[in-house]
Amino acid sequence: MTTTAPTLDSRVIGLAHYAARAVLESVLTRYDLTFQQSVTLRPVAIADAPVERDELVGQVAGSLKVDTADIHDTIEELIGKGLVAAEASLLQVTDSGRGLYAETSAETGQFSARIYAGISTEDRATAGRVLTLITERANAELAALPA
């Protein structure tokens, strides 16, 4: 029996997102890290220099479509865990934060390798272009909504 692949739509995208997120969260839970904390830690951990707090808040809130107050709280949680250090408006990853990011990235990388195995580079590039376009259009629709 053969099944027809579904046409790309919001449901298909959502199912893929939630399946991948569940895999990620299964790793993060073992490190006492939430999804939002992980998304917020990443840009600080990979930065070559301290990160401006307000820029990070705007970036993460915009990506996750959450209130900026939530991200300010998340940053405070990361500071409280000793993963990020704050000096005035600048944030910098600590050695603990860098280590934790490296560990969770390595572990989730193993899952990702299996998930994406056998999908051609061309198919991944096409999917990336299509999903980027969908994201841009959805963000434009959100921006056009009345406040």
Secondary structure as GFF3:
##gff-version 3
##sequence-region A 1 147
A	DSSP	alpha_helix	10	30	.	.	.	ID=ss1
A	DSSP	alpha_helix	35	46	.	.	.	ID=ss2
A	DSSP	beta_strand	51	52	.	.	.	ID=ss3
A	DSSP	alpha_helix	53	64	.	.	.	ID=ss4
A	DSSP	alpha_helix	68	80	.	.	.	ID=ss5
A	DSSP	beta_strand	84	87	.	.	.	ID=ss6
A	DSSP	beta_strand	90	93	.	.	.	ID=ss7
A	DSSP	alpha_helix	95	116	.	.	.	ID=ss8
A	DSSP	alpha_helix	121	144	.	.	.	ID=ss9
###
